[in-house]
Amino acid sequence: MTGADWLLLVAIGALFLVSGVLAMAETAFTRMSRVRALALEEEGRSGATRLARLLERPERTLNSLLLVIPTPGSVVRNMAVDSSRARLWLALSGTQRLGRIDLK
């Protein structure tokens, strides 16, 4: 494997890692109640004021999160990951054929 192949493999892994972190953030945000956020604010927890403000209009925050989360419906993300995987597979297999398509 060349340096470019390793870089591609790291990029694919990073995309999946970012996807997982953002999905967990969305889940945590949807599970948080406004009452709990206000209680955390009263306790003086750092970031609780910002969380309570975000929970005032959750649809606005969720729309922003869903825009950047690489979901199966994200065409750009799918194209980038699929083409990267195909390129990596071709590099690892040492062939210039993908199915019935000759890539020379």
N, C-alpha and C positions, 0 to 999 in steps of 0.2 A: 504494500500500500504506500502511496505517495503522501507527501505532506498535505496536498490538497484534499485527498480522501479522508485523512484524519480530521482536517478542519471541517469538512462536510459532516462527518460523523458527530463531531462536537456540536456543530450548529443544530443538527437534528435533535440531539439530546437536550440542548438548551431550549429549543422551541417547546419540547414536551414538558420540560421542567417549568417553564414560564406558564404554560397552559395549566398545569396542575396547581400552581400557586394561585393563579387568578381564579380558578374554579373554586378553590378552598376559600378564597376571600369572599366570593359571591355567596357561598353556602353560609359562612359565618355571618355575613351581613343580613341575609334573609332570616336567619334564626334569632338574631338579636332583637329584643323588644325595646320599644321606646322607654317603657317604664324602667327596665333594667339599666339602660343607658343613663337615664336621669339619676338613678340610684348611684351609679358609678361616679357621676358628676358630683353628687353631694359628698361622696367619700373623698373627693379631691384627686381621683385617679387622672393621670396625665392622658390626654387625648379624648377623654370622656365628653368634654364640651363639643369638640368637633364631631364625635360620633353622634351625639344627640342632635346636632344641627343637620347632619346627613340623614338621620332617620325622620326628620320632619317631612321630607319629601323623598321617600325611598325610591319611587319610580325614576326620579331624575338620576340618582346615583347608580341604580341598577342598569339603566339604559347605557350609561357611560361604561360600566364594567362589561356589559354584554357586547359592547362594540369592540372592545379590545381582546376579549377572551377568544382564543382560537377554537371555535366550535366546529363540528362537522359541517355546518352550513357556511363556513368561511371559505369562499372559493380561493382567495389568494393564499391562505395558509395551506389548503389542500394541494394546490398546484405546486407550491414551493417544496413541501415535504415529499410529495409523490415524485417530482422530478429529481429531487436530491437522492431519494432512495433508489430510483432507477439508475441514476448516474453512479452511485456507490456500488450497486449490484453489478453493473457492467465493469467497473474498475476491479472489483474483487474477483469476478468470474473470469476475467481476461478475454471476454468475447465481445464482438461488435454486433451481435444479433440480440434483438429483444423480441421474442416470439417469432413472428413471420417477417418482422421488419429488419432489414439490413441497414445498419447505422453508418456504414462507410460512405 
